[in-house]
Amino acid sequence: MKDKTFRRVFTRNGKLLTKGDLLIRPQLAKTLQLIARAGSAEPFYNGPMSKALVKEVRAAGGVLTLMNLKNYKVKFRPKKNIPLPSCWSIDQYFLIMRHLIG
């Protein structure tokens, strides 16, 4: 397991979580609390939270920048017939696939 974020989230004492294990996400809880207190997603896109996100993404080889987050605009589109997975699901899928593929 090369990815430190994957290890931090999906392992306990060096072993992968299995069915029935409790998945605890304190950083996600903190993020959601900050957004709730602000009443908007502003802390996510600007400030210490965005800097930490960019730092972690770049450390993992990503190309996200503070400017990407600052300039991001939410676009509402008409609902399609196919339900889309939540952002959390997509995030978890990529972390798991990254771990499995190497």
C-alpha positions in Angstrom: 0.0 0.0 0.0 2.0 2.9 -1.3 -0.6 5.6 -0.9 -0.4 7.2 2.5 -3.9 8.7 2.3 -5.3 5.3 1.4 -3.5 3.7 4.4 -4.6 6.4 6.8 -8.3 6.1 5.8 -8.7 2.4 5.0 -6.4 0.5 7.3 -6.1 0.0 11.0 -2.9 -1.3 12.5 -1.5 -2.0 9.1 -4.5 -4.1 8.0 -7.3 -3.2 5.5 -10.7 -2.6 7.1 -13.1 -5.4 6.4 -16.9 -5.7 6.4 -18.2 -4.7 9.8 -15.3 -2.5 10.7 -16.1 1.1 11.7 -14.7 3.6 9.2 -13.9 6.8 11.1 -13.1 10.0 9.0 -12.1 12.7 11.5 -10.6 15.0 8.8 -13.8 14.7 6.7 -15.9 15.5 9.9 -13.7 18.6 10.5 -14.1 19.7 6.9 -17.9 19.4 7.0 -18.1 21.2 10.3 -16.0 24.1 9.0 -18.3 24.3 5.9 -21.4 24.1 8.0 -20.2 26.9 10.4 -19.4 29.1 7.4 -22.7 28.5 5.8 -21.0 27.9 2.4 -18.3 25.9 0.8 -16.0 29.0 0.9 -13.5 27.5 3.4 -13.1 24.5 1.1 -12.2 26.7 -1.9 -10.2 29.5 -0.1 -8.0 29.4 3.0 -6.2 26.8 5.0 -8.4 23.9 4.0 -7.8 24.5 0.3 -4.0 24.9 0.9 -3.9 21.5 2.7 -5.9 19.9 -0.1 -3.6 21.2 -2.8 -0.5 20.2 -0.8 -1.8 16.6 -0.4 -2.9 16.3 -4.0 0.4 17.6 -5.3 2.4 15.3 -3.0 0.5 12.4 -4.5 1.5 13.5 -8.0 -1.6 15.6 -8.8 -1.7 19.0 -10.5 -4.4 20.8 -8.5 -3.6 24.4 -7.7 -5.1 27.0 -5.4 -6.1 28.9 -8.5 -8.1 25.9 -9.7 -10.1 25.9 -6.4 -10.5 29.7 -6.3 -11.9 29.8 -9.9 -14.1 26.7 -9.6 -17.8 27.4 -10.3 -20.6 25.0 -9.5 -22.7 24.3 -12.5 -26.2 23.0 -12.0 -27.4 20.8 -14.8 -30.8 19.2 -15.5 -31.2 15.8 -13.8 -30.5 12.8 -16.0 -32.3 9.5 -15.7 -29.2 7.8 -14.4 -28.4 8.6 -10.8 -24.8 9.8 -10.4 -22.7 8.6 -7.5 -21.8 11.1 -4.8 -18.5 12.8 -4.8 -17.5 10.7 -1.8 -18.2 7.5 -3.7 -16.0 8.7 -6.6 -13.3 9.7 -4.2 -13.3 6.3 -2.5 -13.5 4.5 -5.8 -10.3 6.2 -7.1 -8.5 5.6 -3.9 -9.3 1.9 -3.9 -8.5 1.5 -7.6 -5.2 3.3 -7.1 -4.4 0.9 -4.3 -5.4 -2.2 -6.3 -3.6 -1.1 -9.5 -0.6 0.2 -7.7 
